Amino acid sequence: MKIYVPLDSAAKALGADEIADAIVAEAGARGMTVEVIRYGTLGMIWLEPLIEVETENGRVGYGAMDQADVPALLDGTLKDLDWMKGQTRLTFQR
């Protein structure tokens, strides 16, 4: 499972590093294999930290997240952002 965690200063100030650590720790405790990929901002600072999970249908975003949301993220029970579903991610398709 690939999980994208932002690395920009706004996300870091709002706990992105701690969330990345919590994802690794929780996944390890569950015996899950995850790859945490740190990346820059998507420009939606009001949703930071905006965490994305790679699925068979593309990346699904969850924000604004905190450490308490990590178990639900790994369970797949977090609600995805409906308004992002209709976006075409041209930059990442090229």
N, CA, C and O atoms as a CHARMM CRD file, in Angstrom:
* protein
*
  376
    1    1 MET  N      0.85100  -1.16600   0.00000 PROA 1      0.00000
    2    1 MET  CA     0.00000   0.00000   0.00000 PROA 1      0.00000
    3    1 MET  C      0.90200   1.23500   0.00000 PROA 1      0.00000
    4    1 MET  O      1.81600   1.34000   0.81800 PROA 1      0.00000
    5    2 LYS  N      0.64500   2.16100  -0.91200 PROA 2      0.00000
    6    2 LYS  CA     1.39300   3.41600  -0.96700 PROA 2      0.00000
    7    2 LYS  C      0.54500   4.52200  -0.36200 PROA 2      0.00000
    8    2 LYS  O     -0.61600   4.71000  -0.72700 PROA 2      0.00000
    9    3 ILE  N      1.15100   5.25300   0.57800 PROA 3      0.00000
   10    3 ILE  CA     0.47200   6.36400   1.23700 PROA 3      0.00000
   11    3 ILE  C      1.34200   7.59600   1.06700 PROA 3      0.00000
   12    3 ILE  O      2.52800   7.58500   1.39800 PROA 3      0.00000
   13    4 TYR  N      0.74500   8.65100   0.55100 PROA 4      0.00000
   14    4 TYR  CA     1.45500   9.89100   0.26900 PROA 4      0.00000
   15    4 TYR  C      1.19400  10.89400   1.39100 PROA 4      0.00000
   16    4 TYR  O      0.04700  11.22200   1.69500 PROA 4      0.00000
   17    5 VAL  N      2.27400  11.37100   1.99800 PROA 5      0.00000
   18    5 VAL  CA     2.20000  12.32400   3.10200 PROA 5      0.00000
   19    5 VAL  C      2.97100  13.57100   2.69900 PROA 5      0.00000
   20    5 VAL  O      4.13700  13.47100   2.31500 PROA 5      0.00000
   21    6 PRO  N      2.34900  14.74800   2.77700 PROA 6      0.00000
   22    6 PRO  CA     3.03200  15.96400   2.33200 PROA 6      0.00000
   23    6 PRO  C      4.24200  16.30300   3.19300 PROA 6      0.00000
   24    6 PRO  O      4.31200  15.96100   4.37300 PROA 6      0.00000
   25    7 LEU  N      5.18500  16.98200   2.56500 PROA 7      0.00000
   26    7 LEU  CA     6.43900  17.33900   3.21000 PROA 7      0.00000
   27    7 LEU  C      6.65600  18.85500   3.22800 PROA 7      0.00000
   28    7 LEU  O      7.70800  19.32100   3.66300 PROA 7      0.00000
   29    8 ASP  N      5.67600  19.62100   2.76200 PROA 8      0.00000
   30    8 ASP  CA     5.83100  21.07500   2.73300 PROA 8      0.00000
   31    8 ASP  C      5.72100  21.64700   4.14000 PROA 8      0.00000
   32    8 ASP  O      5.26600  20.96600   5.05900 PROA 8      0.00000
   33    9 SER  N      6.13500  22.88700   4.30500 PROA 9      0.00000
   34    9 SER  CA     6.21300  23.48400   5.63700 PROA 9      0.00000
   35    9 SER  C      4.85200  23.61300   6.31500 PROA 9      0.00000
   36    9 SER  O      4.76100  23.43700   7.53000 PROA 9      0.00000
   37   10 ALA  N      3.79800  23.91400   5.56800 PROA 10     0.00000
   38   10 ALA  CA     2.46300  24.02700   6.17400 PROA 10     0.00000
   39   10 ALA  C      2.01400  22.68500   6.73500 PROA 10     0.00000
   40   10 ALA  O      1.51300  22.61800   7.85800 PROA 10     0.00000
   41   11 ALA  N      2.18800  21.62600   5.96900 PROA 11     0.00000
   42   11 ALA  CA     1.78200  20.29100   6.42300 PROA 11     0.00000
   43   11 ALA  C      2.63100  19.85100   7.61200 PROA 11     0.00000
   44   11 ALA  O      2.11600  19.26100   8.56200 PROA 11     0.00000
   45   12 LYS  N      3.91900  20.13600   7.56100 PROA 12     0.00000
   46   12 LYS  CA     4.79900  19.77600   8.67800 PROA 12     0.00000
   47   12 LYS  C      4.39200  20.51500   9.95100 PROA 12     0.00000
   48   12 LYS  O      4.40900  19.94000  11.04000 PROA 12     0.00000
   49   13 ALA  N      4.02700  21.78300   9.81300 PROA 13     0.00000
   50   13 ALA  CA     3.60500  22.57100  10.96800 PROA 13     0.00000
   51   13 ALA  C      2.31800  22.02500  11.57300 PROA 13     0.00000
   52   13 ALA  O      2.05700  22.20900  12.76200 PROA 13     0.00000
   53   14 LEU  N      1.51700  21.35300  10.75300 PROA 14     0.00000
   54   14 LEU  CA     0.24200  20.80100  11.21600 PROA 14     0.00000
   55   14 LEU  C      0.32800  19.31800  11.55800 PROA 14     0.00000
   56   14 LEU  O     -0.69900  18.67200  11.77100 PROA 14     0.00000
   57   15 GLY  N      1.54600  18.77000  11.61500 PROA 15     0.00000
   58   15 GLY  CA     1.71400  17.41500  12.11800 PROA 15     0.00000
   59   15 GLY  C      1.95100  16.32200  11.09900 PROA 15     0.00000
   60   15 GLY  O      1.78800  15.14600  11.42400 PROA 15     0.00000
   61   16 ALA  N      2.32800  16.66100   9.88500 PROA 16     0.00000
   62   16 ALA  CA     2.52900  15.64000   8.84900 PROA 16     0.00000
   63   16 ALA  C      3.62200  14.64000   9.21800 PROA 16     0.00000
   64   16 ALA  O      3.48500  13.44800   8.94100 PROA 16     0.00000
   65   17 ASP  N      4.70100  15.10800   9.83600 PROA 17     0.00000
   66   17 ASP  CA     5.77500  14.19100  10.21700 PROA 17     0.00000
   67   17 ASP  C      5.28400  13.16900  11.24600 PROA 17     0.00000
   68   17 ASP  O      5.59500  11.98200  11.15600 PROA 17     0.00000
   69   18 GLU  N      4.52400  13.64700  12.20900 PROA 18     0.00000
   70   18 GLU  CA     3.98500  12.75800  13.24300 PROA 18     0.00000
   71   18 GLU  C      2.97200  11.77200  12.66000 PROA 18     0.00000
   72   18 GLU  O      2.89200  10.62500  13.10100 PROA 18     0.00000
   73   19 ILE  N      2.21200  12.21200  11.68700 PROA 19     0.00000
   74   19 ILE  CA     1.25600  11.31500  11.02200 PROA 19     0.00000
   75   19 ILE  C      2.00600  10.24600  10.23200 PROA 19     0.00000
   76   19 ILE  O      1.63000   9.07500  10.26700 PROA 19     0.00000
   77   20 ALA  N      3.05600  10.63600   9.52500 PROA 20     0.00000
   78   20 ALA  CA     3.85900   9.66100   8.77500 PROA 20     0.00000
   79   20 ALA  C      4.42500   8.61000   9.72000 PROA 20     0.00000
   80   20 ALA  O      4.39200   7.41700   9.41900 PROA 20     0.00000
   81   21 ASP  N      4.94600   9.05200  10.86400 PROA 21     0.00000
   82   21 ASP  CA     5.48800   8.11700  11.85500 PROA 21     0.00000
   83   21 ASP  C      4.39200   7.20400  12.40600 PROA 21     0.00000
   84   21 ASP  O      4.61000   6.01000  12.61000 PROA 21     0.00000
   85   22 ALA  N      3.20600   7.78300  12.64300 PROA 22     0.00000
   86   22 ALA  CA     2.08300   6.99700  13.17000 PROA 22     0.00000
   87   22 ALA  C      1.60700   5.95600  12.16000 PROA 22     0.00000
   88   22 ALA  O      1.21700   4.85300  12.54300 PROA 22     0.00000
   89   23 ILE  N      1.63500   6.30000  10.88300 PROA 23     0.00000
   90   23 ILE  CA     1.23500   5.34700   9.83900 PROA 23     0.00000
   91   23 ILE  C      2.18600   4.15900   9.84000 PROA 23     0.00000
   92   23 ILE  O      1.74900   3.00900   9.80200 PROA 23     0.00000
   93   24 VAL  N      3.48300   4.43400   9.88300 PROA 24     0.00000
   94   24 VAL  CA     4.48300   3.35800   9.88400 PROA 24     0.00000
   95   24 VAL  C      4.32200   2.49000  11.13000 PROA 24     0.00000
   96   24 VAL  O      4.35300   1.26200  11.04200 PROA 24     0.00000
   97   25 ALA  N      4.15000   3.12400  12.28500 PROA 25     0.00000
   98   25 ALA  CA     4.01300   2.37700  13.54000 PROA 25     0.00000
   99   25 ALA  C      2.74900   1.52200  13.55800 PROA 25     0.00000
  100   25 ALA  O      2.79900   0.35000  13.93200 PROA 25     0.00000
  101   26 GLU  N      1.62400   2.09500  13.15900 PROA 26     0.00000
  102   26 GLU  CA     0.34900   1.36300  13.17100 PROA 26     0.00000
  103   26 GLU  C      0.36600   0.23000  12.15500 PROA 26     0.00000
  104   26 GLU  O     -0.11900  -0.86600  12.43500 PROA 26     0.00000
  105   27 ALA  N      0.92100   0.49100  10.98100 PROA 27     0.00000
  106   27 ALA  CA     1.01400  -0.56000   9.96400 PROA 27     0.00000
  107   27 ALA  C      1.89700  -1.69400  10.47000 PROA 27     0.00000
  108   27 ALA  O      1.56300  -2.86500  10.29400 PROA 27     0.00000
  109   28 GLY  N      3.02100  -1.35500  11.09700 PROA 28     0.00000
  110   28 GLY  CA     3.91300  -2.37000  11.64000 PROA 28     0.00000
  111   28 GLY  C      3.23000  -3.20600  12.70800 PROA 28     0.00000
  112   28 GLY  O      3.40300  -4.42400  12.75100 PROA 28     0.00000
  113   29 ALA  N      2.45300  -2.55600  13.57300 PROA 29     0.00000
  114   29 ALA  CA     1.74200  -3.26600  14.62600 PROA 29     0.00000
  115   29 ALA  C      0.70000  -4.22300  14.05400 PROA 29     0.00000
  116   29 ALA  O      0.36900  -5.23100  14.67700 PROA 29     0.00000
  117   30 ARG  N      0.19100  -3.90700  12.87800 PROA 30     0.00000
  118   30 ARG  CA    -0.82400  -4.73900  12.22500 PROA 30     0.00000
  119   30 ARG  C     -0.20700  -5.77000  11.28100 PROA 30     0.00000
  120   30 ARG  O     -0.91500  -6.62000  10.74000 PROA 30     0.00000
  121   31 GLY  N      1.08800  -5.69900  11.08500 PROA 31     0.00000
  122   31 GLY  CA     1.73500  -6.60500  10.14500 PROA 31     0.00000
  123   31 GLY  C      1.48000  -6.22400   8.69300 PROA 31     0.00000
  124   31 GLY  O      1.59400  -7.06100   7.79700 PROA 31     0.00000
  125   32 MET  N      1.13700  -4.96300   8.46400 PROA 32     0.00000
  126   32 MET  CA     0.87200  -4.47200   7.10900 PROA 32     0.00000
  127   32 MET  C      2.14500  -3.90700   6.50300 PROA 32     0.00000
  128   32 MET  O      3.00700  -3.38900   7.21300 PROA 32     0.00000
  129   33 THR  N      2.25300  -4.01100   5.19700 PROA 33     0.00000
  130   33 THR  CA     3.35800  -3.39300   4.47300 PROA 33     0.00000
  131   33 THR  C      2.84700  -2.10900   3.84000 PROA 33     0.00000
  132   33 THR  O      1.92900  -2.12900   3.02100 PROA 33     0.00000
  133   34 VAL  N      3.45200  -0.99100   4.23000 PROA 34     0.00000
  134   34 VAL  CA     3.09200   0.29100   3.62900 PROA 34     0.00000
  135   34 VAL  C      4.35800   0.98900   3.17000 PROA 34     0.00000
  136   34 VAL  O      5.43100   0.81900   3.74900 PROA 34     0.00000
  137   35 GLU  N      4.20800   1.76600   2.13200 PROA 35     0.00000
  138   35 GLU  CA     5.29000   2.61900   1.65100 PROA 35     0.00000
  139   35 GLU  C      4.81600   4.05300   1.80700 PROA 35     0.00000
  140   35 GLU  O      3.88200   4.47900   1.12700 PROA 35     0.00000
  141   36 VAL  N      5.45100   4.79500   2.69300 PROA 36     0.00000
  142   36 VAL  CA     5.11300   6.20200   2.89400 PROA 36     0.00000
  143   36 VAL  C      5.98000   7.02400   1.96000 PROA 36     0.00000
  144   36 VAL  O      7.20800   6.97100   2.02000 PROA 36     0.00000
  145   37 ILE  N      5.32800   7.77800   1.10400 PROA 37     0.00000
  146   37 ILE  CA     6.02000   8.60300   0.12100 PROA 37     0.00000
  147   37 ILE  C      5.77800  10.05800   0.50100 PROA 37     0.00000
  148   37 ILE  O      4.63600  10.51000   0.58800 PROA 37     0.00000
  149   38 ARG  N      6.85900  10.77700   0.72300 PROA 38     0.00000
  150   38 ARG  CA     6.75200  12.19500   1.07000 PROA 38     0.00000
  151   38 ARG  C      6.80100  13.01200  -0.22200 PROA 38     0.00000
  152   38 ARG  O      7.60600  12.73300  -1.11000 PROA 38     0.00000
  153   39 TYR  N      5.94500  14.01100  -0.31600 PROA 39     0.00000
  154   39 TYR  CA     5.84900  14.81400  -1.53400 PROA 39     0.00000
  155   39 TYR  C      5.52800  16.25900  -1.16600 PROA 39     0.00000
  156   39 TYR  O      5.25900  16.55900  -0.00300 PROA 39     0.00000
  157   40 GLY  N      5.55400  17.14000  -2.13700 PROA 40     0.00000
  158   40 GLY  CA     5.25000  18.55100  -1.91800 PROA 40     0.00000
  159   40 GLY  C      3.76000  18.79100  -1.81400 PROA 40     0.00000
  160   40 GLY  O      2.96500  17.85100  -1.82100 PROA 40     0.00000
  161   41 THR  N      3.39500  20.03100  -1.71900 PROA 41     0.00000
  162   41 THR  CA     2.00100  20.40400  -1.53800 PROA 41     0.00000
  163   41 THR  C      1.19200  20.27700  -2.82300 PROA 41     0.00000
  164   41 THR  O      1.72600  20.37300  -3.92800 PROA 41     0.00000
  165   42 LEU  N     -0.10400  20.05800  -2.65000 PROA 42     0.00000
  166   42 LEU  CA    -1.03500  20.09900  -3.77700 PROA 42     0.00000
  167   42 LEU  C     -1.67600  21.47800  -3.87000 PROA 42     0.00000
  168   42 LEU  O     -2.46800  21.74400  -4.77500 PROA 42     0.00000
  169   43 GLY  N     -1.33000  22.35200  -2.93100 PROA 43     0.00000
  170   43 GLY  CA    -1.83900  23.71900  -2.94200 PROA 43     0.00000
  171   43 GLY  C     -3.11100  23.92200  -2.14100 PROA 43     0.00000
  172   43 GLY  O     -3.65200  25.02700  -2.11000 PROA 43     0.00000
  173   44 MET  N     -3.59000  22.88600  -1.50200 PROA 44     0.00000
  174   44 MET  CA    -4.81000  23.00000  -0.70400 PROA 44     0.00000
  175   44 MET  C     -4.42800  23.08600   0.76900 PROA 44     0.00000
  176   44 MET  O     -4.67100  22.16300   1.54600 PROA 44     0.00000
  177   45 ILE  N     -3.82700  24.21000   1.13400 PROA 45     0.00000
  178   45 ILE  CA    -3.26200  24.37300   2.46200 PROA 45     0.00000
  179   45 ILE  C     -4.32100  24.21100   3.55100 PROA 45     0.00000
  180   45 ILE  O     -4.00800  23.72800   4.64000 PROA 45     0.00000
  181   46 TRP  N     -5.55100  24.59800   3.28500 PROA 46     0.00000
  182   46 TRP  CA    -6.61700  24.47500   4.28700 PROA 46     0.00000
  183   46 TRP  C     -6.93300  23.01600   4.62400 PROA 46     0.00000
  184   46 TRP  O     -7.60200  22.75400   5.62400 PROA 46     0.00000
  185   47 LEU  N     -6.46700  22.06400   3.81400 PROA 47     0.00000
  186   47 LEU  CA    -6.71100  20.64100   4.05600 PROA 47     0.00000
  187   47 LEU  C     -5.47400  19.91200   4.57500 PROA 47     0.00000
  188   47 LEU  O     -5.48800  18.68700   4.70000 PROA 47     0.00000
  189   48 GLU  N     -4.41800  20.64000   4.87400 PROA 48     0.00000
  190   48 GLU  CA    -3.20000  19.98300   5.33500 PROA 48     0.00000
  191   48 GLU  C     -3.36500  19.48300   6.76100 PROA 48     0.00000
  192   48 GLU  O     -4.06700  20.10600   7.55800 PROA 48     0.00000
  193   49 PRO  N     -2.74000  18.39000   7.08600 PROA 49     0.00000
  194   49 PRO  CA    -2.05600  17.50200   6.16800 PROA 49     0.00000
  195   49 PRO  C     -3.04900  16.68600   5.34200 PROA 49     0.00000
  196   49 PRO  O     -3.92100  16.00500   5.88100 PROA 49     0.00000
  197   50 LEU  N     -2.89600  16.77200   4.03200 PROA 50     0.00000
  198   50 LEU  CA    -3.73600  16.05100   3.08100 PROA 50     0.00000
  199   50 LEU  C     -3.01900  14.75800   2.71100 PROA 50     0.00000
  200   50 LEU  O     -2.04200  14.77400   1.96200 PROA 50     0.00000
  201   51 ILE  N     -3.50000  13.65600   3.23300 PROA 51     0.00000
  202   51 ILE  CA    -2.89000  12.34800   3.02600 PROA 51     0.00000
  203   51 ILE  C     -3.61000  11.66100   1.87100 PROA 51     0.00000
  204   51 ILE  O     -4.83700  11.71500   1.77800 PROA 51     0.00000
  205   52 GLU  N     -2.85200  11.02000   0.99600 PROA 52     0.00000
  206   52 GLU  CA    -3.44400  10.28900  -0.12600 PROA 52     0.00000
  207   52 GLU  C     -3.03900   8.82400  -0.06100 PROA 52     0.00000
  208   52 GLU  O     -1.91700   8.48200   0.31300 PROA 52     0.00000
  209   53 VAL  N     -3.98400   7.96900  -0.43700 PROA 53     0.00000
  210   53 VAL  CA    -3.74400   6.52800  -0.48700 PROA 53     0.00000
  211   53 VAL  C     -3.93000   6.08600  -1.92900 PROA 53     0.00000
  212   53 VAL  O     -4.93500   6.40500  -2.56600 PROA 53     0.00000
  213   54 GLU  N     -2.95100   5.34900  -2.43500 PROA 54     0.00000
  214   54 GLU  CA    -3.05700   4.82400  -3.79900 PROA 54     0.00000
  215   54 GLU  C     -3.98000   3.61200  -3.79600 PROA 54     0.00000
  216   54 GLU  O     -3.78100   2.66300  -3.03700 PROA 54     0.00000
  217   55 THR  N     -4.98800   3.65900  -4.65100 PROA 55     0.00000
  218   55 THR  CA    -5.93300   2.55000  -4.79000 PROA 55     0.00000
  219   55 THR  C     -5.93000   2.08500  -6.24300 PROA 55     0.00000
  220   55 THR  O     -5.25900   2.67600  -7.08900 PROA 55     0.00000
  221   56 GLU  N     -6.66900   1.04300  -6.52000 PROA 56     0.00000
  222   56 GLU  CA    -6.75600   0.57000  -7.91100 PROA 56     0.00000
  223   56 GLU  C     -7.46400   1.58300  -8.80700 PROA 56     0.00000
  224   56 GLU  O     -7.36700   1.49900 -10.03100 PROA 56     0.00000
  225   57 ASN  N     -8.17800   2.54000  -8.20700 PROA 57     0.00000
  226   57 ASN  CA    -8.87800   3.57600  -8.96900 PROA 57     0.00000
  227   57 ASN  C     -8.14500   4.90900  -8.95500 PROA 57     0.00000
  228   57 ASN  O     -8.70600   5.92600  -9.36300 PROA 57     0.00000
  229   58 GLY  N     -6.91000   4.91900  -8.49400 PROA 58     0.00000
  230   58 GLY  CA    -6.13900   6.15100  -8.40000 PROA 58     0.00000
  231   58 GLY  C     -5.93900   6.54800  -6.95000 PROA 58     0.00000
  232   58 GLY  O     -6.28600   5.80000  -6.03600 PROA 58     0.00000
  233   59 ARG  N     -5.37500   7.73500  -6.74700 PROA 59     0.00000
  234   59 ARG  CA    -5.10700   8.21000  -5.39700 PROA 59     0.00000
  235   59 ARG  C     -6.35200   8.85300  -4.80300 PROA 59     0.00000
  236   59 ARG  O     -7.04900   9.61900  -5.46800 PROA 59     0.00000
  237   60 VAL  N     -6.62000   8.52900  -3.53800 PROA 60     0.00000
  238   60 VAL  CA    -7.76600   9.06900  -2.82200 PROA 60     0.00000
  239   60 VAL  C     -7.23000   9.92700  -1.68200 PROA 60     0.00000
  240   60 VAL  O     -6.37900   9.48300  -0.91100 PROA 60     0.00000
  241   61 GLY  N     -7.73900  11.17400  -1.57600 PROA 61     0.00000
  242   61 GLY  CA    -7.24800  12.11300  -0.58400 PROA 61     0.00000
  243   61 GLY  C     -8.11300  12.17600   0.65700 PROA 61     0.00000
  244   61 GLY  O     -9.33600  12.04800   0.59800 PROA 61     0.00000
  245   62 TYR  N     -7.44000  12.37800   1.79500 PROA 62     0.00000
  246   62 TYR  CA    -8.10200  12.54000   3.08800 PROA 62     0.00000
  247   62 TYR  C     -7.46300  13.71500   3.80300 PROA 62     0.00000
  248   62 TYR  O     -6.24500  13.74000   3.98400 PROA 62     0.00000
  249   63 GLY  N     -8.25500  14.67600   4.20600 PROA 63     0.00000
  250   63 GLY  CA    -7.69300  15.81900   4.90900 PROA 63     0.00000
  251   63 GLY  C     -8.77700  16.60700   5.60700 PROA 63     0.00000
  252   63 GLY  O     -9.94600  16.45500   5.25300 PROA 63     0.00000
  253   64 ALA  N     -8.48300  17.36800   6.49400 PROA 64     0.00000
  254   64 ALA  CA    -7.22500  17.49600   7.19400 PROA 64     0.00000
  255   64 ALA  C     -7.13400  16.36900   8.22900 PROA 64     0.00000
  256   64 ALA  O     -8.05800  16.15900   9.01500 PROA 64     0.00000
  257   65 MET  N     -6.02400  15.66100   8.21600 PROA 65     0.00000
  258   65 MET  CA    -5.87000  14.49200   9.08100 PROA 65     0.00000
  259   65 MET  C     -5.05400  14.81500  10.31500 PROA 65     0.00000
  260   65 MET  O     -4.29500  15.78500  10.34800 PROA 65     0.00000
  261   66 ASP  N     -5.22700  13.97800  11.33500 PROA 66     0.00000
  262   66 ASP  CA    -4.33600  14.00900  12.48500 PROA 66     0.00000
  263   66 ASP  C     -4.01300  12.56900  12.87000 PROA 66     0.00000
  264   66 ASP  O     -4.52200  11.62900  12.25800 PROA 66     0.00000
  265   67 GLN  N     -3.18200  12.40000  13.86800 PROA 67     0.00000
  266   67 GLN  CA    -2.72400  11.05800  14.24800 PROA 67     0.00000
  267   67 GLN  C     -3.87200  10.13900  14.63100 PROA 67     0.00000
  268   67 GLN  O     -3.79800   8.93300  14.39300 PROA 67     0.00000
  269   68 ALA  N     -4.92500  10.68100  15.21800 PROA 68     0.00000
  270   68 ALA  CA    -6.06700   9.86500  15.63600 PROA 68     0.00000
  271   68 ALA  C     -6.78100   9.22900  14.44900 PROA 68     0.00000
  272   68 ALA  O     -7.50100   8.24600  14.62300 PROA 68     0.00000
  273   69 ASP  N     -6.59700   9.77100  13.24500 PROA 69     0.00000
  274   69 ASP  CA    -7.24900   9.24400  12.04100 PROA 69     0.00000
  275   69 ASP  C     -6.50700   8.07600  11.40600 PROA 69     0.00000
  276   69 ASP  O     -7.04600   7.41600  10.51700 PROA 69     0.00000
  277   70 VAL  N     -5.28400   7.81000  11.84400 PROA 70     0.00000
  278   70 VAL  CA    -4.45400   6.78700  11.20800 PROA 70     0.00000
  279   70 VAL  C     -5.09500   5.40000  11.23300 PROA 70     0.00000
  280   70 VAL  O     -5.10800   4.74300  10.19300 PROA 70     0.00000
  281   71 PRO  N     -5.62800   4.91600  12.35700 PROA 71     0.00000
  282   71 PRO  CA    -6.25800   3.58400  12.31900 PROA 71     0.00000
  283   71 PRO  C     -7.38500   3.48900  11.28600 PROA 71     0.00000
  284   71 PRO  O     -7.48700   2.49200  10.57100 PROA 71     0.00000
  285   72 ALA  N     -8.22000   4.51100  11.20700 PROA 72     0.00000
  286   72 ALA  CA    -9.30800   4.49700  10.22100 PROA 72     0.00000
  287   72 ALA  C     -8.76700   4.55300   8.79400 PROA 72     0.00000
  288   72 ALA  O     -9.34000   3.95400   7.88400 PROA 72     0.00000
  289   73 LEU  N     -7.65900   5.27600   8.60100 PROA 73     0.00000
  290   73 LEU  CA    -7.02900   5.32300   7.27800 PROA 73     0.00000
  291   73 LEU  C     -6.60400   3.92300   6.85300 PROA 73     0.00000
  292   73 LEU  O     -6.86500   3.50600   5.72500 PROA 73     0.00000
  293   74 LEU  N     -5.95000   3.20000   7.75600 PROA 74     0.00000
  294   74 LEU  CA    -5.47700   1.85500   7.42100 PROA 74     0.00000
  295   74 LEU  C     -6.61800   0.84500   7.35500 PROA 74     0.00000
  296   74 LEU  O     -6.51100  -0.16600   6.66100 PROA 74     0.00000
  297   75 ASP  N     -7.70700   1.11200   8.07200 PROA 75     0.00000
  298   75 ASP  CA    -8.89300   0.24400   7.99200 PROA 75     0.00000
  299   75 ASP  C     -9.67000   0.47000   6.70700 PROA 75     0.00000
  300   75 ASP  O    -10.46300  -0.37700   6.29500 PROA 75     0.00000
  301   76 GLY  N     -9.43800   1.62500   6.06600 PROA 76     0.00000
  302   76 GLY  CA   -10.20000   1.97600   4.86800 PROA 76     0.00000
  303   76 GLY  C    -11.56700   2.53300   5.19500 PROA 76     0.00000
  304   76 GLY  O    -12.47300   2.49000   4.36300 PROA 76     0.00000
  305   77 THR  N    -11.72700   3.06000   6.41400 PROA 77     0.00000
  306   77 THR  CA   -13.04400   3.55200   6.82700 PROA 77     0.00000
  307   77 THR  C    -13.14900   5.06800   6.85500 PROA 77     0.00000
  308   77 THR  O    -14.19600   5.60500   7.21600 PROA 77     0.00000
  309   78 LEU  N    -12.07900   5.77100   6.47900 PROA 78     0.00000
  310   78 LEU  CA   -12.17900   7.22700   6.39100 PROA 78     0.00000
  311   78 LEU  C    -12.99900   7.59100   5.17200 PROA 78     0.00000
  312   78 LEU  O    -12.93200   6.91900   4.14300 PROA 78     0.00000
  313   79 LYS  N    -13.76100   8.64000   5.28800 PROA 79     0.00000
  314   79 LYS  CA   -14.55500   9.09800   4.15600 PROA 79     0.00000
  315   79 LYS  C    -13.65900   9.90200   3.21700 PROA 79     0.00000
  316   79 LYS  O    -12.93400  10.79300   3.66000 PROA 79     0.00000
  317   80 ASP  N    -13.71000   9.58600   1.90900 PROA 80     0.00000
  318   80 ASP  CA   -12.87700  10.32700   0.96600 PROA 80     0.00000
  319   80 ASP  C    -13.53600  11.66100   0.62400 PROA 80     0.00000
  320   80 ASP  O    -14.72500  11.86000   0.87300 PROA 80     0.00000
  321   81 LEU  N    -12.75600  12.56500   0.05600 PROA 81     0.00000
  322   81 LEU  CA   -13.22000  13.89900  -0.28500 PROA 81     0.00000
  323   81 LEU  C    -13.97900  13.85200  -1.60800 PROA 81     0.00000
  324   81 LEU  O    -13.37400  13.72500  -2.67200 PROA 81     0.00000
  325   82 ASP  N    -15.30500  13.95500  -1.53800 PROA 82     0.00000
  326   82 ASP  CA   -16.14200  13.82100  -2.73000 PROA 82     0.00000
  327   82 ASP  C    -15.78200  14.80000  -3.84000 PROA 82     0.00000
  328   82 ASP  O    -15.80500  14.43700  -5.01600 PROA 82     0.00000
  329   83 TRP  N    -15.44600  16.04500  -3.47800 PROA 83     0.00000
  330   83 TRP  CA   -15.18400  17.03900  -4.50400 PROA 83     0.00000
  331   83 TRP  C    -13.89800  16.76200  -5.26600 PROA 83     0.00000
  332   83 TRP  O    -13.69000  17.31700  -6.34500 PROA 83     0.00000
  333   84 MET  N    -13.02000  15.90300  -4.71800 PROA 84     0.00000
  334   84 MET  CA   -11.79500  15.55800  -5.44200 PROA 84     0.00000
  335   84 MET  C    -12.02100  14.43800  -6.45300 PROA 84     0.00000
  336   84 MET  O    -11.21100  14.25400  -7.36200 PROA 84     0.00000
  337   85 LYS  N    -13.11200  13.68800  -6.30400 PROA 85     0.00000
  338   85 LYS  CA   -13.36500  12.54200  -7.18200 PROA 85     0.00000
  339   85 LYS  C    -13.48900  12.95000  -8.64900 PROA 85     0.00000
  340   85 LYS  O    -13.08400  12.20400  -9.54100 PROA 85     0.00000
  341   86 GLY  N    -14.04500  14.12600  -8.89400 PROA 86     0.00000
  342   86 GLY  CA   -14.27800  14.55100 -10.26900 PROA 86     0.00000
  343   86 GLY  C    -13.09000  15.22900 -10.92700 PROA 86     0.00000
  344   86 GLY  O    -13.17000  15.61200 -12.09400 PROA 86     0.00000
  345   87 GLN  N    -11.99500  15.38400 -10.20500 PROA 87     0.00000
  346   87 GLN  CA   -10.83700  16.06600 -10.77000 PROA 87     0.00000
  347   87 GLN  C    -10.03900  15.14500 -11.68400 PROA 87     0.00000
  348   87 GLN  O     -9.90800  13.94700 -11.43300 PROA 87     0.00000
  349   88 THR  N     -9.51600  15.73000 -12.73800 PROA 88     0.00000
  350   88 THR  CA    -8.60800  15.02300 -13.61900 PROA 88     0.00000
  351   88 THR  C     -7.19900  15.47200 -13.26800 PROA 88     0.00000
  352   88 THR  O     -6.88100  16.65800 -13.36400 PROA 88     0.00000
  353   89 ARG  N     -6.37100  14.55400 -12.87100 PROA 89     0.00000
  354   89 ARG  CA    -5.03900  14.88700 -12.41200 PROA 89     0.00000
  355   89 ARG  C     -4.05500  14.82300 -13.57500 PROA 89     0.00000
  356   89 ARG  O     -3.28000  13.87200 -13.68600 PROA 89     0.00000
  357   90 LEU  N     -4.08500  15.81500 -14.42400 PROA 90     0.00000
  358   90 LEU  CA    -3.25400  15.83400 -15.61400 PROA 90     0.00000
  359   90 LEU  C     -1.77700  15.87300 -15.28700 PROA 90     0.00000
  360   90 LEU  O     -0.98500  15.19300 -15.93900 PROA 90     0.00000
  361   91 THR  N     -1.39600  16.63900 -14.30700 PROA 91     0.00000
  362   91 THR  CA     0.01500  16.77300 -13.97600 PROA 91     0.00000
  363   91 THR  C      0.62600  15.42800 -13.63800 PROA 91     0.00000
  364   91 THR  O      1.74600  15.12500 -14.04800 PROA 91     0.00000
  365   92 PHE  N     -0.12100  14.61500 -12.88100 PROA 92     0.00000
  366   92 PHE  CA     0.40100  13.33000 -12.44900 PROA 92     0.00000
  367   92 PHE  C      0.22500  12.22800 -13.48600 PROA 92     0.00000
  368   92 PHE  O      0.75800  11.13100 -13.31700 PROA 92     0.00000
  369   93 GLN  N     -0.51300  12.50500 -14.55600 PROA 93     0.00000
  370   93 GLN  CA    -0.67800  11.50800 -15.61300 PROA 93     0.00000
  371   93 GLN  C      0.41700  11.61100 -16.66100 PROA 93     0.00000
  372   93 GLN  O      0.61000  10.68700 -17.45200 PROA 93     0.00000
  373   94 ARG  N      1.12400  12.70800 -16.67200 PROA 94     0.00000
  374   94 ARG  CA     2.14300  12.94000 -17.70800 PROA 94     0.00000
  375   94 ARG  C      3.48600  12.41900 -17.29700 PROA 94     0.00000
  376   94 ARG  O      4.45000  12.53400 -18.05300 PROA 94     0.00000
